[in-house]
Structure formats: C-alpha cells, structure tokens
C-alpha cells in the first residue's frame, strides 16, 4: 500500500535531481550575473564582447533620413509614415557607403504582404487603424492583376502617380 505513494514521489525527486544536474553542465557559470547583483536575468557577462561585435542587420528610419531626405519627408507625410524603410527595401546591413544604384524590389507581392485581403483575417481588419492610417485591402486577382503596384501608385507618398 505504501509503494503506490512513494514510487511517484521518488520518480519526481529523481527527475528534479536530473534537471539540476543537467543545468549544472549546460548553463554557463556567469549566466544571470550583473554588476548590480541581479542574478535572475537573461544576461551573461562572458559574452559582452561577442554582442559588441555583432553586426546589426536592421536600422530605423533615422538611419536612412540623412542620405535620403526627400523620400523621408514624403513618407513621413504619407499614410505609410509608420512603415519602416527596411520593410520594403530590405535590411540595411549591406548598404554601401556610396551606392551607384540600389536595386529596389518593385514586385506586386511586396505590397500585397500588407494590402492583400486574406480570408482568415478578422472581418473588420481592413477598417482597423494602424497608427494613424486605415489599411486599404485589395483582392489581388481582381485589382489590376499582372501589373506592378508602382505603375499607378507612388509608394513614398502613398498616392496615385
């Protein structure tokens, strides 16, 4: 009669012990230790240099606005003001210092990532305000199929050409 109570208890204690033993070998000794004695954070003193050397892949609009002031002004005054440049132009990690000509993705699919009507979105999704704008949804098969959006629409000021 006693066995049915103690067997699960011993199994549970054994599993907890195995977890502590595994943690001892897997978790680095300096994990969670900071200068102010904070012990339970996601911080490791030993890899600070590794993070300092880490190459940043994405930047904000602030990174782009100095070299591209005209586009920056247009987009800030448009319905796309909250959209970061890299959402459309890709990561700035390999942006050259003085580019001759950047390849810009003008594919229709790029615009449809945000503007395509999808049946699994909530019924009122198109009316939800995203910041100061309301998303305009399109049915890709009905709204000028086969034509790139930039043929008719100016992206930086979100208007017709």
C-alpha positions in Angstrom: 0.0 0.0 0.0 2.8 2.4 0.8 4.5 1.8 -2.6 1.9 3.5 -4.7 2.5 6.8 -2.8 6.3 6.7 -2.6 7.1 5.4 -6.1 5.8 8.5 -7.9 7.4 10.7 -5.2 10.9 9.1 -5.8 10.4 9.3 -9.6 9.6 13.0 -9.3 12.5 13.7 -7.0 14.8 11.8 -9.4 13.6 13.9 -12.3 14.1 17.1 -10.4 17.6 16.0 -9.5 18.4 15.1 -13.1 17.2 18.6 -14.2 19.5 20.2 -11.6 22.5 18.1 -12.7 21.8 18.9 -16.4 21.5 22.6 -15.6 24.9 22.5 -13.8 26.6 21.3 -17.1 24.5 23.3 -19.6 24.1 26.8 -18.1 27.3 28.9 -18.1 28.5 29.9 -14.7 28.3 33.6 -15.4 24.7 33.5 -16.6 22.4 36.0 -14.9 25.2 37.8 -13.0 25.4 41.5 -13.4 27.3 44.3 -11.8 24.4 45.2 -9.5 24.0 41.7 -8.3 20.9 40.9 -10.4 21.0 37.1 -10.6 17.9 36.0 -12.5 18.1 38.0 -15.7 19.0 36.9 -19.3 22.4 38.3 -19.0 25.9 36.8 -19.3 29.0 38.9 -18.5 31.2 36.5 -20.5 29.7 37.3 -23.9 29.6 41.1 -23.9 32.4 41.3 -26.5 30.5 38.9 -28.7 27.4 41.2 -28.7 29.6 44.3 -29.3 31.0 42.6 -32.4 27.5 41.5 -33.6 26.7 43.1 -37.0 23.3 45.0 -36.8 21.0 43.9 -39.7 18.2 46.4 -39.3 18.1 50.1 -38.6 15.3 52.5 -38.2 14.2 55.4 -40.4 16.7 57.6 -38.7 19.5 55.7 -40.4 18.0 56.4 -43.8 16.8 60.0 -43.4 20.3 61.7 -43.6 21.1 60.4 -47.0 17.5 60.2 -48.4 15.9 63.4 -47.1 13.4 63.8 -49.9 12.0 60.3 -49.6 12.0 60.7 -45.8 9.9 63.8 -45.9 7.4 62.3 -48.4 6.9 59.1 -46.4 6.5 60.9 -43.1 3.7 63.0 -44.6 2.0 59.9 -46.1 -0.2 57.0 -44.9 3.0 54.9 -44.9 4.6 57.0 -42.1 4.7 54.1 -39.6 6.2 51.7 -42.1 10.0 51.3 -41.7 12.1 51.7 -44.8 13.5 48.2 -44.4 10.1 46.6 -44.6 10.2 47.4 -48.4 13.8 47.9 -49.2 15.3 45.0 -47.1 17.9 45.1 -44.3 20.4 47.9 -44.3 23.2 45.6 -43.2 25.0 45.6 -46.6 24.0 49.1 -47.6 27.1 50.5 -49.4 28.6 53.9 -48.3 28.2 55.4 -51.8 26.0 53.2 -53.9 25.9 53.6 -57.6 22.3 52.3 -58.0 20.4 50.3 -55.5 18.1 47.5 -56.7 14.6 48.2 -55.4 12.1 45.5 -55.2 9.0 46.6 -57.2 7.2 43.3 -57.1 3.5 43.3 -56.6 3.9 40.7 -53.8 5.8 43.2 -51.7 2.7 45.5 -51.4 0.3 42.6 -51.0 2.1 41.5 -47.8 0.1 44.2 -46.1 -2.6 45.1 -48.6 -4.0 41.7 -49.7 -7.3 40.6 -48.5 -6.9 37.3 -46.7 -9.9 35.2 -45.6 -8.5 34.3 -42.2 -8.1 37.9 -41.1 -10.9 39.3 -38.9 -13.8 40.7 -40.9 -13.1 44.3 -39.9 -9.3 44.1 -40.3 -9.4 46.5 -43.3 -11.0 49.1 -41.0 -8.6 48.7 -38.1 -6.5 51.8 -37.7 -2.8 51.0 -37.8 -1.3 54.1 -36.1 -2.9 57.0 -38.0 -3.9 55.0 -41.1 -6.5 52.5 -42.2 -5.2 49.6 -44.3 -6.7 49.5 -47.8 -7.2 45.9 -48.7 -7.2 44.6 -52.3 -8.3 41.4 -53.9 -5.1 40.6 -55.9 -6.9 38.6 -58.6 -9.4 41.5 -59.3 -7.3 44.7 -58.8 -5.1 45.1 -61.9 -3.7 41.5 -62.0 -0.2 41.2 -63.5 0.6 44.9 -63.1 3.1 46.1 -60.5 1.6 48.4 -57.9 4.2 51.1 -58.5 2.9 51.6 -62.1 -0.1 53.5 -60.7 0.8 54.2 -57.0 3.6 56.3 -55.6 4.9 54.4 -52.6 6.7 57.1 -50.7 3.7 59.4 -50.5 1.1 56.6 -50.8 -0.8 58.3 -53.6 -1.6 57.9 -57.3 1.0 58.9 -59.8 
